Amino acid sequence: MALENKKDHLIDSFLDSLYIEKGLSNNTVSSYRNDIKSFLLWIDKNSSNPLSINDSDANNYISKLFRDGLKSSSVNRKISSIKSFYTFLQKKKIIMKSPIADIVMPKQEKYLPVSMSEEEVERLLNSPDLNIEIERRDKAIIELLYATGMRISELTNLKLTDIDINRSVLKVFGKGSKERLVPFGEKAAESISLYLKDRKDLKSKEIFLSNRGTKISRGAFWQRIKIYIKRENLKISISPHTLRHAFATHLLNRGADLRSVQILLGHSDLSTTQIYTHIAKQRLGEILKKHHPRG
């Protein structure tokens, strides 16, 4: 029991350092917790001391994750969490050296995010019925997601004080509480202004509210999106990030430079943004084949 309490204390101390020192979001910290606890539970079942494991233990765990059907991206995330935990233990002099510092990360498969065509986005944007109050709210959300490329989690956390309708710009707090200013267009401004006229509870700080007057959740809004996809009979498989992907891809298709798209998306690393160039090039290739006389 004493060892169990010690492990919990070490995990809590590590997670506190992520939250306080690195400013990571609650969701990210929760992912770290789950990754580390799953690993330590596996270590317990294999009768090993978590403070004296070796790279063989770690490699066996990685093999187990792949046998469970996890993709390289998920395995890499879990390894990264565990490495960070043991690095923390080393810095605190609880262990002399991280036993998994030299573990090689599995090669990650290339992933191209699913996007939507401009025509599909247009149909989705025009689907909400502006004679219905809840659909006026949905229209404002969809317009803003596509106009800014922000994450749904960023949008649901938007406060009334974060948006300047007159200047058509909003303040977004992204991963790691990093702040960025993002402009938006006339259509989004019109939809937001129309929605704000419906707001009955102006005491709430968040812009977008549920029917109960509380902050709308990511899951609840995603259920609303599915209504419009079905209504428009859009034969696409999309995720909560699809409008973000469409935002980036359509900007690049129309000549935006990669660095500007990186800033708008809030990516700290340009290589993260570069994946959209593959989609844009693919789209340009399709246009060439369709319209060029020698295509």
N, C-alpha and C positions, 0 to 999 in steps of 0.2 A: 504493500500500500504506500510505503514511504517513497519508493521509486516512482510509483504512478503519480503521486503528488508532485514530486520533483520534476517529472516530465511535463506535467500540466503547467507548472510554474515557469519552466524554461520556454515553453511554447508561448505562453501569455506575454512574457517579457519580450520575446522576439517580435510578436505581433504588435505590441505597443510601440516598439521602435519603428516598425513600418508605418504605423499610423501617425506617430508624432514627428519623427525625424524626416521621413520621406514623403509624408502627406498623401499616402495612398488612400484610395476610396474604401468605404466599408465593404463593397463587393469584392474588390481585389484582395483585401486583407482576409476576407472570409474564404476565398479560393486558396490562399496560402495555408490557412488553418486546415482546411479539408485535405490538401495535398500532404501536409506533414503528418497529420494524424493517421491518414491511411497508410503511410509508409511505416510509421512507428508501430501500428497495429500489426502489420505484416511482419515486422522485425520480432515482435513479441511472440507471434505464432511460430516463428522459426527459432525460438529460444536463443536469441542474440541480445546482447546488451546494446542499446541504442547509442551509448557513448563510446563503444569500442568496436563498431562495425568496420568493415574494410570494403575495398572496391568490388570484391567478389559478391558481397551481399547486395550492393547497389546494382551490379550487373544482373544478378538473379532477379531482382525486383523489376528491372527494366524489361527483362524477358517475359516476366509474368504479365506486365501491362500490355505488351504486344499480343500475348496469348489471349488476353481478355478482349482483344479487338480494338484497342485504342489506336488512333492515328499518331503519326510522328509528332504533329503539332501539339497534341494533348500530352504525349509522353514528355516532350521537351519542356512544356510548362511545369509539369510535376517535378522533373529533375531540377529545374531552375529554382523552384520553391525549396526543395530539400537542400540543394547546395547553399542557398542563402541562409537557411537555418543553421547549417553546420559551420558556415563562415562566421555567423554571429556567435556561436558557441566558442569558436577559436578566439575571436576578438575579446570575449569575456574571460578568456583563459580557463574555461571549463574543460576544454580539450586542448591538447598540444597542437594538433594539426587536423584540418578537415580530412576525413577519410575518403571523401568522394570529390575532392577538388579537381582531380585529373580525369574524372569520368568524361568520356567523349559523348557529346550530344548526338542522337540519331539524325541522319540526314533527313531533312524535312521535305515532304512532297510539295511540288508546286501547286499553288492554289489560286485559281482565278475566280474572284467573286462574281456571283450572278448579278447581272444588271438588267435594266429595262430599256426598251427603245423609247425614243422621245414620244412616239405616238401612244405607247402604252401608258407612259407617265401622264400624258395629256388626258387620256380617258379616265385615269384614276383621279386626277385633280378635279375633273368636271363631274365626277359621280355624286358627291354629296348634294342633297336637296337643300337649298338655302332657305326654303320655307319652314324647315324643321330645325329647332334650336340646337339639338345635339349634333346635327350634321353641319351646322355652321361652325361649331367648335372643331369638328373633325376636319373640315375644309381648311381651317386656319392652321391646324397642326400639320396636315399633309403639305400644304403650300410652304410652310416654314421649313419643314424637313428637306424638301427638294430645293428650296431657295438658298439654304445655308450649308447643307451637307453635314449637319451636326448629328451626333449619336442620339438615339431615343432617350437614353438615360440623361444626357445633357439637356434635352428639351423638357423632360418632365420636371427637372429641377430648376427651370427658369423662373426667376422672380419678376414681379412687375417692375421692380427697380432696375432690372437687367436690360430692359428694352427701351429704345428711343424711336418711337414711331416717326417723329418729324424728320429725323436724320436717317431713318431706315438702317439702323445698326443695333446690334445687341451684343451683350457681354456674355461669353460662354465660359463656364468652368469645366475644363476637360479632365483627362486622367492626371492623377497627381495634383489635383487642384490648380492646374495651370490655366491661367486666364488668357483669353484671346477675344478680340473684337471681330465680329463677322457682319458684313453688310448683307442686306436682303433687298429684293426688288419690289416694284410697285404692286404686283399682284398679291404677294404675301402681306404687304402692309395693309392693303384693302381688306383682306380676309381677317387679319388680326383685329383691325379697327371694328369691323362688323361684329366679330365675336365678343369683344370687350363691352359692347353695348348690352349684351345679354347677361353680363356678370352681375349676379345678385349679391353675392357675398364678397364685397370689396375688402373685407378684413383679411382674407387669405393672401399670403405673400406670393404663392405660386400663380403663374399666369393661367395654366391649363388645369381645370378642375373636373372631378368626376361629378356624376349626378347628385352625389351626397355632399358636394361642396368641399371635398378633400382633394389633395393632390392626386391627379390621375396616375395610375401605375403603368409601367411599361407593358405588362401583360394585358391589362384591360384595353389599352389603346390598340394593341396588336389584334385583339379580337375584333375591334371596330374596322381596322384596315381590311380584314378578311371579308367583311360584309361587302365592301366596295369592289374588291377583286372578284367576288362571286357575281355581284350585280353586273359588272362589266364583262363577265365571262372571259377574264384574262387567263390564258393558259400558261401561266408562269409559276415557277416555284420560287417563292421569295422569302426572305428573312427580315427581321427588324432593321437590318443594315442596308437593305436593297436600295432604298431611296438615296442613301448616302453614296452607295456605289454609282448609282445613276447620275447623281450630281457631279461626281468627279469625272466619270467617263464622258459625259456630255460636254463638260467644259473643255476637256482635252480634244474631243472630236471637233470642237469649234475653234481651236487654236490657242487655248489658254496655255501658259507655260507651267511646267511641272512644279517649280518653286512656289508659284502663287497658289496652286492647288494644295500643296503641302501645308502652307500657312493657314488656308481656309479650313482644312480638315483637322488641323491641330496635331499633325504628325511630327514627332520630334526627330525622326530619321527619314531622310528623303527616300531611302530604299523601300520603305513601307508604301510610299505613294507611287513608286515606279511600277508597281504591279498593274496600275490602271492604264499604263501606256500599252500594255499587251492587249487589253480589251479595245483601246482606241485604235491601235494599228489593225487589229482584226476587223473592226468595223469599217475602217478606211479601205481595207482590202475588199470587203464585200461591196462597197460602193463602186470601187474601180471595176470589179468584175461585172457589175450590173449595168453601169452606164458608159463604160469606155467602149468605143467601136471595136477595139481589138481585145476586149476583156475575155 
